[in-house]
Amino acid sequence: MKIRNMKDFLAGLMFIAFGAAATALAQNYNMGTAARMGPGYFPTVLGGVLAVLGVIILMESFVVDGEGPKNISFRPLILVLLSTVIFGVLLRPLGLVLALFALIAVSALGGHEFKWKEVLVLFAILASGSVAVFVYGLQLQFPLWPWSN
């Protein structure tokens, strides 16, 4: 078999690797049941779905023509990963709202165009949605602001 789309082939391999890693790492946790999920349930299911998607994409790379990967731009990759780390570090001391602002602002710097107006609109939508879903809907114990710890 000849690889006809190298980009899909590599993406499929990446999905399979991440899915297998998530599934393997989740085996150290209690699975629970579908009705009462344990901490290992969601990562196992998500890893399985990711691996299956990877297999589909990988198989498609042998059928559909495509081009190879182009030059990798490391700036967006680094900034999006950094924004996730910043969110994790700032969540406790600054609260959910300000940590989300940092996440959105730093990750937006990784795009081709950075506009404060778009960042603020996106922040308002995501912050209100996150507070509604996670704090009020699921009743997770996130501090909203630095002074609400």
C-alpha positions as CSV (number, residue, x, y, z in Angstrom):
1,M,0.0,0.0,0.0
2,K,1.2,3.5,-0.9
3,I,0.6,6.5,1.4
4,R,-1.2,9.0,-0.8
5,N,-1.7,11.7,1.9
6,M,1.3,12.1,4.2
7,K,-0.4,14.8,6.3
8,D,-3.3,12.5,7.2
9,F,-1.0,9.6,7.8
10,L,1.0,11.5,10.3
11,A,-2.1,13.0,11.9
12,G,-3.6,9.5,12.2
13,L,-0.5,8.2,13.9
14,M,-0.5,11.1,16.3
15,F,-4.2,10.5,17.2
16,I,-3.5,6.8,17.8
17,A,-0.5,7.5,20.0
18,F,-2.3,10.1,22.1
19,G,-5.4,7.9,22.4
20,A,-3.4,4.9,23.4
21,A,-1.4,6.9,25.9
22,A,-4.5,8.3,27.5
23,T,-6.1,4.9,27.7
24,A,-3.0,3.3,29.2
25,L,-2.5,6.1,31.8
26,A,-6.2,5.9,32.8
27,Q,-5.9,2.2,33.7
28,N,-4.4,3.2,37.0
29,Y,-7.7,4.8,38.1
30,N,-11.0,3.3,39.1
31,M,-13.3,2.9,36.1
32,G,-16.7,2.8,37.8
33,T,-19.8,2.3,35.6
34,A,-21.6,4.4,33.0
35,A,-24.1,5.5,35.7
36,R,-21.4,6.3,38.3
37,M,-18.2,7.1,36.5
38,G,-14.9,6.8,38.2
39,P,-11.8,9.0,37.5
40,G,-10.6,6.6,34.9
41,Y,-13.8,6.3,32.9
42,F,-13.7,9.5,30.9
43,P,-10.0,9.4,29.9
44,T,-10.4,5.7,28.8
45,V,-13.4,6.5,26.7
46,L,-11.9,9.6,25.2
47,G,-8.6,7.8,24.5
48,G,-10.5,5.0,22.8
49,V,-12.5,7.5,20.6
50,L,-9.3,9.4,19.8
51,A,-7.5,6.1,18.8
52,V,-10.5,5.0,16.6
53,L,-10.5,8.4,14.9
54,G,-6.8,8.1,14.3
55,V,-7.3,4.7,12.6
56,I,-10.0,6.2,10.4
57,I,-7.7,9.1,9.4
58,L,-4.8,6.8,8.9
59,M,-6.7,4.4,6.6
60,E,-8.0,7.4,4.7
61,S,-4.4,8.5,4.0
62,F,-4.0,5.4,1.7
63,V,-7.1,6.2,-0.3
64,V,-7.4,10.0,-0.7
65,D,-4.7,12.1,-2.4
66,G,-3.2,15.0,-0.6
67,E,-0.1,17.0,0.0
68,G,2.7,16.6,2.5
69,P,3.0,18.7,5.6
70,K,4.3,22.2,5.1
71,N,6.7,24.1,7.4
72,I,5.6,23.9,11.0
73,S,5.0,27.2,12.7
74,F,6.1,26.9,16.3
75,R,4.9,30.2,17.6
76,P,1.1,29.2,17.7
77,L,2.0,25.8,19.1
78,I,4.1,27.2,21.9
79,L,1.6,30.0,22.8
80,V,-1.4,27.7,22.9
81,L,0.4,25.2,25.1
82,L,1.8,28.0,27.3
83,S,-1.7,29.5,27.7
84,T,-3.0,26.1,29.0
85,V,-0.1,26.0,31.5
86,I,-0.8,29.6,32.5
87,F,-4.5,28.8,33.1
88,G,-3.6,25.9,35.3
89,V,-1.1,27.9,37.3
90,L,-3.4,31.0,37.7
91,L,-6.7,29.2,38.4
92,R,-6.3,29.0,42.2
93,P,-4.7,32.3,43.0
94,L,-6.7,34.5,40.5
95,G,-9.9,32.5,40.1
96,L,-11.7,31.1,37.0
97,V,-12.6,34.4,35.4
98,L,-9.1,36.0,35.3
99,A,-7.4,32.7,34.5
100,L,-9.7,32.3,31.5
101,F,-8.8,35.8,30.4
102,A,-5.1,34.9,30.5
103,L,-5.8,31.7,28.6
104,I,-7.7,33.4,25.9
105,A,-5.4,36.4,25.6
106,V,-2.2,34.3,25.4
107,S,-3.6,31.8,23.0
108,A,-5.0,34.5,20.8
109,L,-1.4,35.9,20.4
110,G,-0.7,32.6,18.5
111,G,-3.1,33.6,15.7
112,H,-2.2,35.6,12.6
113,E,-4.1,38.6,13.7
114,F,-4.6,39.8,17.3
115,K,-7.5,42.2,18.0
116,W,-8.4,43.2,21.5
117,K,-12.0,43.7,20.6
118,E,-12.3,40.1,19.4
119,V,-10.4,38.8,22.4
120,L,-12.7,40.7,24.8
121,V,-15.9,39.4,23.0
122,L,-14.6,35.9,23.1
123,F,-13.7,36.2,26.7
124,A,-17.1,37.5,27.7
125,I,-18.8,34.6,25.9
126,L,-16.5,31.9,27.2
127,A,-16.3,33.3,30.8
128,S,-20.1,33.6,31.2
129,G,-20.6,30.1,29.6
130,S,-17.9,28.5,31.7
131,V,-19.2,30.1,34.9
132,A,-22.8,29.0,34.0
133,V,-21.9,25.4,33.1
134,F,-19.1,24.6,35.6
135,V,-19.8,26.7,38.6
136,Y,-23.6,26.9,38.6
137,G,-24.6,23.9,36.4
138,L,-22.1,21.3,37.6
139,Q,-21.5,23.0,40.9
140,L,-17.7,22.6,40.7
141,Q,-15.8,24.3,43.4
142,F,-13.8,26.9,41.4
143,P,-13.0,30.2,42.9
144,L,-14.4,32.9,40.5
145,W,-12.2,35.8,41.6
146,P,-9.0,36.2,43.7
147,W,-11.0,37.5,46.6
148,S,-13.5,34.6,46.6
149,N,-11.0,31.9,47.7
